[in-house]
Amino acid sequence: MSVNSGSSLEQQRQEFAQRRLIATPLAGLIAWSVVAVCSLFMDSYAISMTLFIATGSIVYLALPISKLTGEDFLNKQRPKNTFDTLFYYTIGMSVLVYAIAIPFFLIDYTSLPLSVGILTGLMWLPISWIIQHWIGFVHAILRTLVVVSVWYLFPEHRFFAVSVAIVTLYIGAIIVLERRWRALQN
């Protein structure tokens, strides 16, 4: 990965902030939608494995989506900057949180949507700082509050309720990010 070493850190942050940034949230929306739908007819083991696979596949799903949104994560022509690296580290952070989710899952499988839903949403905080926009902070905080709430409110339907809550939050975040990007284009 070549780093745009001719630009200052602030210039690189501004370049990163000019991006559309909807490919990964779209991938997350798709993954959590799959979990929601599958939770309606799968047994506890199958839906747990579906959640692991679907959420673990978000980054891979985002790669082809990024070509469709014009972000093209694999574009070798565009110089990478420091914030590309930070973004990939936040993805790595989200993967590492499975080390917290798995032990709790082994004790109570219904903890899985709670732990994965909150922990993987943490990557929104540094993104918000990078792009200097409120959406990441709001998404991460609302996601935490809403996921905990629906997890307690719907104990018999935790996989479905948490998934629907996250999908709903993704829809809102995608709309805000798209409006932000379009405003930047003017």
N, C-alpha and C positions, 0 to 999 in steps of 0.2 A: 504494500500500500504506500504510494508516494504521498508525502505530506507537503502541503503548500507552504513551504518554508519562507517564501518571499513575502508573505502577509503577516501582519501582527496578529496576536491572539484575538484581539477585538475584531479585526477585519474577518478572520476566519469564523468567529462566532456569528457575525452579521451575515456572512455568506451562507452558513448553515441555516440560520433563521429565515432565510429567503425561500427555503424549500417548502414544498406542499405538505409533507409529513402525514399523509393519510394512509399510506400503504400498510404500515404495521397495525394501526387501529382497525382498518378494514379486515386484515387477517385475523385479528383478535375477535372482531365481531362475528366472523364466519365460524371460527373455532368454538366460541361459546354458544353460538346458535346451534351447532351440531350437538353440543353437550345438552342443551335445553331440549331439543327434539328427541334425542336418544333416551333422555331420562324418563320420558313418558312411557317407554315400553321395555327398557332393559332392566335386568336384575342388578343388584348392588355391585357385584364383581364387574360385570360388563360396563356399567356406566362409570365406574371408577377407572377402569382401563381406558375408556373413551376419553374421560377428562384428562388423564395423563398424556395420552397420545395427541389429542386435539390441542391442548395448551402447549405441549412441547413442540408442536409443529408450526406454531404461529410464525416464527422467524422464517421458516422454509416456505410457508405460504405467502409471506410478505414479499419474497424475492420476485416471483412472477407478477404479483399485483403491482409491484413498484415499476415494472415496465409499462403496465397499462396506465398508471397515474402520472407517468413522466418522471418519476423519481429515479428509476433504474439503479438500484443499489449496487449492481455488478458492473456498472459502466466504468471501464478501465481508462477512458479518455478524460473523464473529469478528475481533476486533482483532488485527492482526499485531504481533509484538514484534521486538525486536532479534535474537533468536535465529532467527526465521523468515528474516530477511535473511542471517544467517550460514549457515544451512542451504542457502539458495539459492546463496550464494557457494561453498560446498563442492561443490555440483553443478557450478557453473561451473569450478571447479578441476579436477574430474574430466574435463570436456570438453576443457579446455586441454591435458591430458596427452597427447592424441592427437598433439600436436606432437612428442612424444618417440617415440611408438609408430610413427607413419607412416614416418619415415626408416629406422628399423630394419626395418620390414616390407618396405620397398623393397629392402633388402639380403638379408633372409632372411624370407620370409613366415611361417615357423614361429615367429618371435619375437613375432608378434601376440598370441597368447593369454597369453604371459608378460608382455609389457609392459602390455597393457590390463588383464589380470587383476590385476596388482599395483597399477598406478598408479590405477585407478579405485577400488580398495579403500582408498586413503588417506583418503577422506572419513569413514571410520569413526572415525578418531582424534579430530577435533574434536567429533564427535557424542558420543563417550564422555565427553569433558570436559563438554559441555553438560548431559548428563543425569546426570552423576556416577555412572556405572555402568561396570563393567569390560568389558562385552560388546564395545564398540567397539575397545578396545585389543586384546583377545584375538582378535577377528575379523581385524583388520588384520595383526597379527603372525603368526597362524596362516596367514592367506591368503598372505602373502609367503613364509613358509617352505614351505608345502605346494605352492604354485604352482611355485616354483623346483625343488623336489624332483621333482614329477611331470613337469615339463618336461624334466629330465635323465633321469629313469628311463624315460620312454616317448617316445623321440625320433621314432618312426614314427607316434605317435598323440597328438601334443601338443595338438591342438585338442580332442579328446575327453577326454583325461586332465585337462587343466587345467579344462575346463568342468565335468566331474563333481566335481572337487575343490571348485570354487567353489560349485556347487549344494549339495553336502554341507555346506559351511560356512554357507551361507545358511540351510539348514534348521535347523541348530543355533542360529544367531543369532535366527531368527524365533521359535523355541521359547522361548529365554531372554527376548527382548523381550516376548513375549506373557505369559509368567509374571510378569515384572516389572510389566507394565501391570495385570494382574489383581490382583496384590498391592497395587498403589497404589489400586485401586478399593475395597478392603476397609477 
